[in-house]
């Protein structure tokens, strides 16, 4: 087991679900990294994308025009590393792992970005489907990736987002294999949480989304499906990273896929009814 | 009956509910004006605010930070008067009545803004509670303002929006008197349409919102309540106008309160579940 795998185990230990958001962030700040699915039960997780202020309007407009993959939970003022979603947290250190991008190329994957921070960075916190997994679990929907101790599978699709100025790119989806008898509950429960991607964008044949091989995700881990499981695809907050790759802004910082920012917000507050 | 009242009657005639969106816009383009509550059944209505590009990021951020009053349905490119919500429509002519603002002061209320248009205007179309009135009516909730042939009552509240850069101001609400036996349906049905303000922000005593006298609305008409009716307050898309008054950008164009842009979109497509 290499160091990265060991660290995955660190995060996905049997106690991770009962961590408080502050406990989780404290661990990540100390250098622990790994996927956050299953951490800090009932607390809203968020994707991060930070871009120079010169790109902030286009990023916000891109999110507004593509609300399924990019539901915005908070936007910081330029240079600020704090958010109303978790007072006291530091966006530069409190995620498990980051990605640093230059002209659309991934240049580094550090566990903090103190050395990369800039005064002109505007940070977007975007809803994450890990948030609705608690609602799915409570409704009895099995979550294969958690059962298998893996990150969720994510795929770049053939669906183009609606562009905004210089920003364009394909929609990314996360996939969960769902047994047919649990499909209605999975759709119903996620639909009631539109701020964290809401209802699925597709169920069934992956080729409709241009996905050729479910066992080879573009991000995250492959997840074993049960024999009758139906693949269910939700729009994913990694979509802004795909836009960064396609649109090549001079600089950006994001979370590493599946390694989210854990907020103090409660999933319930994003529930519609 | 003066000319304005006569025109109100034009809009609120017995056939207005069955107009197609295009029919409605064609009438408004020809100069007919008046409140659009009850027009073009089942089609999504929108508030308009157009600001110079220099203010667009702050307006979009203001909307993101205040999603209950300011749910964004579309944002145009600078200078464009078209929207994906109604291909072929002209945002400069197709609303019943506009307001033109200079440095936070209302300077004119024309029925088109062809003479005021600027190449740097970015237009925001924001969800309107008239949209969920169809769902309320179908659920049996009486709509007093429609029964009385009036515009809805709107009030400036004592709740400050979360500011965004130079933009700040109070939340505006619309109020509908609801009989107690219909309160649950009114809350349930509106909750399922978060893109058009969603659930109420308050029910009952108006002084909680700093509203002293329900018979003297800040915008729209006073509406007579039944003896047991409970006043129900929803966040209102006139809120960006209140922000314009408070924040005084050099120039802005908005709709006149209650005189909305009627889109081709179907209310159903904004329904969560």
Interface residues (C-beta under 8 A of the other chain):
Chain A: X56 X57 X60 X61 X64 X65 X72 X75 X188 X191 X192 X194 X198 X199 X272 X273
Chain B: X56 X57 X60 X61 X64 X65 X72 X75 X188 X191 X192 X194 X198 X199 X272 X273
